[in-house]
């Protein structure tokens, strides 16, 4: 009773892409700058 479907794709499909390097660098620069700024505020309030 099992019918074989002709629209099924054999094997797993994987959508791959290369990461965009500038965004990763910009993210880490923004996080580092934010942490340093918060640290500066903390030190000034002590």
C-alpha positions as CSV (number, residue, x, y, z in Angstrom):
1,X,0.0,0.0,0.0
2,X,3.0,2.3,0.3
3,X,3.2,4.5,-2.8
4,X,6.6,5.8,-3.8
5,X,6.5,9.6,-4.3
6,X,8.4,11.0,-7.2
7,X,8.9,14.5,-5.7
8,X,11.0,13.4,-2.7
9,X,14.7,14.3,-2.9
10,X,17.1,11.6,-1.9
11,X,19.6,12.5,0.8
12,X,19.8,15.5,3.0
13,X,20.1,18.9,1.5
14,X,22.3,21.5,3.1
15,X,22.2,25.1,2.4
16,X,25.8,26.3,3.0
17,X,27.2,29.8,2.9
18,X,30.4,31.5,3.8
19,X,30.3,33.9,6.8
20,X,30.9,37.5,6.0
21,X,34.1,38.4,7.9
22,X,33.6,42.2,8.4
23,X,30.4,41.7,10.4
24,X,32.0,39.3,12.8
25,X,34.9,41.8,13.4
26,X,32.5,44.7,13.8
27,X,30.4,42.8,16.3
28,X,33.4,42.1,18.5
29,X,34.6,45.7,18.2
30,X,31.2,46.9,19.3
31,X,30.9,44.5,22.2
32,X,34.5,45.4,23.4
33,X,33.8,49.1,23.1
34,X,30.6,48.7,25.1
35,X,32.2,46.7,27.8
36,X,35.1,49.2,28.2
37,X,32.6,52.1,28.3
38,X,30.6,50.3,31.0
39,X,33.8,49.6,33.0
40,X,34.7,53.3,32.7
41,X,31.3,54.3,34.1
42,X,31.7,51.8,36.9
43,X,35.1,53.1,37.9
44,X,33.9,56.7,37.9
45,X,31.1,55.9,40.2
46,X,33.2,54.3,42.9
